[in-house]
Amino acid sequence: MKIIWSPESVGQVNGILRDMTEFDAVSTNRWLTELLASVDRIAKFPKLGRTIPKHNDPSVRQLLVGKF
């Protein structure tokens, strides 16, 4: 399955990375690695994560990673 990131998701990830990098680059790299691993998992298991009611499309999923 191909993962397509919404513009909102890309913006959120970029903001999180920018904020985290100011405090701890090592933790930022660890979080990014965990995020990308989660994306790989959802590509393999498309029903992983929760649906997002406002999209009214069961193929659109939300997967939370860490505290962000």
A tleap script that builds the chain and sets N, CA, C and O, in Angstrom:
source leaprc.protein.ff14SB
mol = sequence {
  NMET LYS ILE ILE TRP SER PRO GLU SER VAL
  GLY GLN VAL ASN GLY ILE LEU ARG ASP MET
  THR GLU PHE ASP ALA VAL SER THR ASN ARG
  TRP LEU THR GLU LEU LEU ALA SER VAL ASP
  ARG ILE ALA LYS PHE PRO LYS LEU GLY ARG
  THR ILE PRO LYS HIE ASN ASP PRO SER VAL
  ARG GLN LEU LEU VAL GLY LYS CPHE
}
set mol.1.N position { 0.836 -1.167 0.000 }
set mol.1.CA position { 0.000 0.000 0.000 }
set mol.1.C position { 0.886 1.237 0.000 }
set mol.1.O position { 1.928 1.270 0.655 }
set mol.2.N position { 0.464 2.241 -0.735 }
set mol.2.CA position { 1.200 3.506 -0.796 }
set mol.2.C position { 0.615 4.467 0.236 }
set mol.2.O position { -0.600 4.645 0.316 }
set mol.3.N position { 1.486 5.077 1.014 }
set mol.3.CA position { 1.073 6.061 2.017 }
set mol.3.C position { 1.147 7.446 1.383 }
set mol.3.O position { 2.164 7.821 0.800 }
set mol.4.N position { 0.069 8.191 1.503 }
set mol.4.CA position { 0.037 9.565 1.010 }
set mol.4.C position { -0.154 10.476 2.216 }
set mol.4.O position { -1.159 10.387 2.922 }
set mol.5.N position { 0.807 11.339 2.440 }
set mol.5.CA position { 0.760 12.264 3.577 }
set mol.5.C position { -0.086 13.468 3.199 }
set mol.5.O position { 0.083 14.033 2.119 }
set mol.6.N position { -0.987 13.859 4.072 }
set mol.6.CA position { -1.759 15.082 3.840 }
set mol.6.C position { -0.847 16.286 4.091 }
set mol.6.O position { 0.115 16.183 4.852 }
set mol.7.N position { -1.140 17.415 3.462 }
set mol.7.CA position { -0.356 18.615 3.734 }
set mol.7.C position { -0.372 18.982 5.223 }
set mol.7.O position { 0.627 19.459 5.762 }
set mol.8.N position { -1.510 18.756 5.877 }
set mol.8.CA position { -1.612 19.030 7.319 }
set mol.8.C position { -0.637 18.161 8.110 }
set mol.8.O position { 0.024 18.642 9.031 }
set mol.9.N position { -0.550 16.886 7.751 }
set mol.9.CA position { 0.359 15.968 8.439 }
set mol.9.C position { 1.816 16.373 8.239 }
set mol.9.O position { 2.606 16.359 9.183 }
set mol.10.N position { 2.163 16.728 7.021 }
set mol.10.CA position { 3.540 17.151 6.738 }
set mol.10.C position { 3.886 18.388 7.566 }
set mol.10.O position { 4.970 18.472 8.143 }
set mol.11.N position { 2.967 19.338 7.619 }
set mol.11.CA position { 3.196 20.545 8.412 }
set mol.11.C position { 3.354 20.246 9.888 }
set mol.11.O position { 4.207 20.825 10.560 }
set mol.12.N position { 2.522 19.331 10.395 }
set mol.12.CA position { 2.612 18.970 11.809 }
set mol.12.C position { 3.947 18.302 12.114 }
set mol.12.O position { 4.587 18.620 13.117 }
set mol.13.N position { 4.366 17.387 11.264 }
set mol.13.CA position { 5.637 16.692 11.486 }
set mol.13.C position { 6.794 17.688 11.429 }
set mol.13.O position { 7.687 17.654 12.276 }
set mol.14.N position { 6.780 18.564 10.444 }
set mol.14.CA position { 7.854 19.560 10.350 }
set mol.14.C position { 7.895 20.451 11.591 }
set mol.14.O position { 8.976 20.770 12.087 }
set mol.15.N position { 6.736 20.854 12.092 }
set mol.15.CA position { 6.695 21.675 13.302 }
set mol.15.C position { 7.231 20.936 14.515 }
set mol.15.O position { 7.974 21.502 15.316 }
set mol.16.N position { 6.854 19.677 14.648 }
set mol.16.CA position { 7.334 18.865 15.772 }
set mol.16.C position { 8.854 18.723 15.691 }
set mol.16.O position { 9.553 18.894 16.690 }
set mol.17.N position { 9.357 18.411 14.499 }
set mol.17.CA position { 10.810 18.250 14.343 }
set mol.17.C position { 11.541 19.548 14.652 }
set mol.17.O position { 12.580 19.532 15.313 }
set mol.18.N position { 11.021 20.647 14.192 }
set mol.18.CA position { 11.651 21.956 14.450 }
set mol.18.C position { 11.693 22.233 15.954 }
set mol.18.O position { 12.726 22.639 16.486 }
set mol.19.N position { 10.567 22.014 16.634 }
set mol.19.CA position { 10.501 22.269 18.074 }
set mol.19.C position { 11.401 21.319 18.868 }
set mol.19.O position { 12.101 21.742 19.787 }
set mol.20.N position { 11.376 20.041 18.508 }
set mol.20.CA position { 12.167 19.058 19.245 }
set mol.20.C position { 13.658 19.291 19.074 }
set mol.20.O position { 14.424 19.137 20.025 }
set mol.21.N position { 14.075 19.660 17.876 }
set mol.21.CA position { 15.493 19.838 17.584 }
set mol.21.C position { 16.110 20.916 18.466 }
set mol.21.O position { 17.288 20.838 18.814 }
set mol.22.N position { 15.329 21.909 18.824 }
set mol.22.CA position { 15.836 22.984 19.687 }
set mol.22.C position { 16.271 22.450 21.055 }
set mol.22.O position { 17.154 23.022 21.695 }
set mol.23.N position { 15.652 21.357 21.498 }
set mol.23.CA position { 15.910 20.845 22.836 }
set mol.23.C position { 16.820 19.624 22.868 }
set mol.23.O position { 17.681 19.507 23.740 }
set mol.24.N position { 16.626 18.709 21.906 }
set mol.24.CA position { 17.368 17.454 21.994 }
set mol.24.C position { 17.392 16.763 20.629 }
set mol.24.O position { 16.417 16.124 20.231 }
set mol.25.N position { 18.503 16.896 19.926 }
set mol.25.CA position { 18.617 16.316 18.587 }
set mol.25.C position { 18.560 14.792 18.618 }
set mol.25.O position { 18.022 14.177 17.696 }
set mol.26.N position { 19.102 14.179 19.654 }
set mol.26.CA position { 19.094 12.713 19.754 }
set mol.26.C position { 17.653 12.203 19.869 }
set mol.26.O position { 17.270 11.258 19.179 }
set mol.27.N position { 16.863 12.829 20.739 }
set mol.27.CA position { 15.457 12.435 20.888 }
set mol.27.C position { 14.672 12.684 19.605 }
set mol.27.O position { 13.775 11.918 19.252 }
set mol.28.N position { 15.019 13.759 18.918 }
set mol.28.CA position { 14.354 14.071 17.655 }
set mol.28.C position { 14.600 12.964 16.643 }
set mol.28.O position { 13.668 12.515 15.976 }
set mol.29.N position { 15.840 12.523 16.525 }
set mol.29.CA position { 16.161 11.433 15.597 }
set mol.29.C position { 15.465 10.142 15.983 }
set mol.29.O position { 14.993 9.402 15.119 }
set mol.30.N position { 15.401 9.871 17.271 }
set mol.30.CA position { 14.729 8.660 17.749 }
set mol.30.C position { 13.237 8.716 17.403 }
set mol.30.O position { 12.665 7.729 16.942 }
set mol.31.N position { 12.606 9.888 17.631 }
set mol.31.CA position { 11.186 10.046 17.331 }
set mol.31.C position { 10.930 9.898 15.830 }
set mol.31.O position { 9.976 9.235 15.421 }
set mol.32.N position { 11.782 10.514 15.015 }
set mol.32.CA position { 11.608 10.420 13.563 }
set mol.32.C position { 11.746 8.968 13.100 }
set mol.32.O position { 10.995 8.520 12.234 }
set mol.33.N position { 12.694 8.240 13.666 }
set mol.33.CA position { 12.863 6.823 13.330 }
set mol.33.C position { 11.607 6.036 13.703 }
set mol.33.O position { 11.152 5.190 12.933 }
set mol.34.N position { 11.042 6.317 14.896 }
set mol.34.CA position { 9.819 5.651 15.329 }
set mol.34.C position { 8.651 6.013 14.409 }
set mol.34.O position { 7.833 5.155 14.077 }
set mol.35.N position { 8.574 7.263 14.004 }
set mol.35.CA position { 7.511 7.706 13.104 }
set mol.35.C position { 7.585 6.965 11.773 }
set mol.35.O position { 6.580 6.440 11.293 }
set mol.36.N position { 8.765 6.922 11.183 }
set mol.36.CA position { 8.923 6.258 9.889 }
set mol.36.C position { 8.661 4.763 9.990 }
set mol.36.O position { 8.122 4.171 9.054 }
set mol.37.N position { 9.031 4.140 11.104 }
set mol.37.CA position { 8.724 2.719 11.313 }
set mol.37.C position { 7.215 2.513 11.411 }
set mol.37.O position { 6.688 1.522 10.905 }
set mol.38.N position { 6.527 3.440 12.055 }
set mol.38.CA position { 5.068 3.358 12.164 }
set mol.38.C position { 4.407 3.492 10.799 }
set mol.38.O position { 3.423 2.812 10.508 }
set mol.39.N position { 4.949 4.366 9.969 }
set mol.39.CA position { 4.421 4.529 8.611 }
set mol.39.C position { 4.615 3.230 7.823 }
set mol.39.O position { 3.728 2.816 7.076 }
set mol.40.N position { 5.763 2.596 7.990 }
set mol.40.CA position { 5.992 1.300 7.328 }
set mol.40.C position { 4.977 0.264 7.800 }
set mol.40.O position { 4.466 -0.519 6.999 }
set mol.41.N position { 4.684 0.259 9.113 }
set mol.41.CA position { 3.706 -0.699 9.648 }
set mol.41.C position { 2.316 -0.458 9.067 }
set mol.41.O position { 1.619 -1.404 8.700 }
set mol.42.N position { 1.919 0.800 8.986 }
set mol.42.CA position { 0.575 1.087 8.480 }
set mol.42.C position { 0.488 0.758 6.983 }
set mol.42.O position { -0.588 0.427 6.485 }
set mol.43.N position { 1.614 0.848 6.265 }
set mol.43.CA position { 1.625 0.446 4.861 }
set mol.43.C position { 1.386 -1.062 4.738 }
set mol.43.O position { 0.733 -1.521 3.800 }
set mol.44.N position { 1.919 -1.821 5.691 }
set mol.44.CA position { 1.747 -3.281 5.674 }
set mol.44.C position { 0.405 -3.718 6.246 }
set mol.44.O position { -0.146 -4.745 5.851 }
set mol.45.N position { -0.114 -2.924 7.183 }
set mol.45.CA position { -1.376 -3.245 7.852 }
set mol.45.C position { -2.298 -2.026 7.744 }
set mol.45.O position { -2.402 -1.246 8.690 }
set mol.46.N position { -2.965 -1.857 6.600 }
set mol.46.CA position { -3.716 -0.632 6.323 }
set mol.46.C position { -4.841 -0.304 7.304 }
set mol.46.O position { -5.286 0.842 7.350 }
set mol.47.N position { -5.303 -1.254 8.072 }
set mol.47.CA position { -6.373 -0.966 9.027 }
set mol.47.C position { -5.838 -0.595 10.405 }
set mol.47.O position { -6.605 -0.415 11.350 }
set mol.48.N position { -4.526 -0.483 10.511 }
set mol.48.CA position { -3.898 -0.040 11.744 }
set mol.48.C position { -4.193 1.445 11.930 }
set mol.48.O position { -4.256 2.193 10.954 }
set mol.49.N position { -4.370 1.863 13.142 }
set mol.49.CA position { -4.710 3.260 13.393 }
set mol.49.C position { -6.215 3.453 13.383 }
set mol.49.O position { -6.975 2.534 13.079 }
set mol.50.N position { -6.630 4.663 13.722 }
set mol.50.CA position { -8.064 4.916 13.780 }
set mol.50.C position { -8.516 5.723 12.570 }
set mol.50.O position { -7.748 6.493 11.993 }
set mol.51.N position { -9.764 5.531 12.204 }
set mol.51.CA position { -10.311 6.332 11.120 }
set mol.51.C position { -10.563 7.744 11.625 }
set mol.51.O position { -10.671 7.974 12.830 }
set mol.52.N position { -10.654 8.669 10.712 }
set mol.52.CA position { -10.868 10.072 11.048 }
set mol.52.C position { -12.262 10.457 10.554 }
set mol.52.O position { -12.482 10.581 9.349 }
set mol.53.N position { -13.201 10.645 11.480 }
set mol.53.CA position { -14.598 10.887 11.084 }
set mol.53.C position { -14.781 12.036 10.094 }
set mol.53.O position { -15.616 11.932 9.195 }
set mol.54.N position { -14.034 13.120 10.230 }
set mol.54.CA position { -14.248 14.272 9.345 }
set mol.54.C position { -13.919 13.971 7.881 }
set mol.54.O position { -14.383 14.678 6.986 }
set mol.55.N position { -13.120 12.927 7.631 }
set mol.55.CA position { -12.776 12.566 6.259 }
set mol.55.C position { -13.810 11.634 5.638 }
set mol.55.O position { -13.899 11.538 4.414 }
set mol.56.N position { -14.581 10.955 6.460 }
set mol.56.CA position { -15.624 10.049 5.973 }
set mol.56.C position { -15.084 9.074 4.921 }
set mol.56.O position { -15.754 8.771 3.934 }
set mol.57.N position { -13.873 8.596 5.152 }
set mol.57.CA position { -13.215 7.671 4.242 }
set mol.57.C position { -12.420 6.677 5.087 }
set mol.57.O position { -11.438 7.053 5.728 }
set mol.58.N position { -12.840 5.405 5.092 }
set mol.58.CA position { -12.159 4.423 5.950 }
set mol.58.C position { -10.696 4.174 5.587 }
set mol.58.O position { -9.964 3.578 6.377 }
set mol.59.N position { -10.259 4.616 4.415 }
set mol.59.CA position { -8.857 4.422 4.058 }
set mol.59.C position { -7.960 5.520 4.643 }
set mol.59.O position { -6.736 5.398 4.614 }
set mol.60.N position { -8.561 6.583 5.170 }
set mol.60.CA position { -7.790 7.656 5.806 }
set mol.60.C position { -7.644 7.303 7.278 }
set mol.60.O position { -8.641 7.142 7.982 }
set mol.61.N position { -6.413 7.184 7.742 }
set mol.61.CA position { -6.146 6.725 9.105 }
set mol.61.C position { -5.268 7.708 9.856 }
set mol.61.O position { -4.513 8.477 9.262 }
set mol.62.N position { -5.383 7.666 11.158 }
set mol.62.CA position { -4.549 8.461 12.044 }
set mol.62.C position { -3.787 7.512 12.944 }
set mol.62.O position { -4.359 6.593 13.530 }
set mol.63.N position { -2.499 7.742 13.045 }
set mol.63.CA position { -1.657 6.922 13.908 }
set mol.63.C position { -0.807 7.870 14.740 }
set mol.63.O position { -0.013 8.642 14.202 }
set mol.64.N position { -0.979 7.807 16.048 }
set mol.64.CA position { -0.229 8.684 16.933 }
set mol.64.C position { 1.089 8.023 17.306 }
set mol.64.O position { 1.147 6.821 17.565 }
set mol.65.N position { 2.144 8.829 17.329 }
set mol.65.CA position { 3.479 8.325 17.649 }
set mol.65.C position { 4.051 9.185 18.759 }
set mol.65.O position { 4.143 10.404 18.618 }
set mol.66.N position { 4.428 8.572 19.841 }
set mol.66.CA position { 4.991 9.321 20.974 }
set mol.66.C position { 3.959 10.235 21.617 }
set mol.66.O position { 2.760 9.955 21.591 }
set mol.67.N position { 4.435 11.323 22.188 }
set mol.67.CA position { 3.551 12.253 22.883 }
set mol.67.C position { 3.009 13.333 21.970 }
set mol.67.O position { 2.296 14.226 22.430 }
set mol.68.N position { 3.324 13.275 20.705 }
set mol.68.CA position { 2.937 14.312 19.771 }
set mol.68.C position { 1.819 13.838 18.904 }
set mol.68.O position { 1.349 14.581 18.042 }
savepdb mol mol.pdb
quit
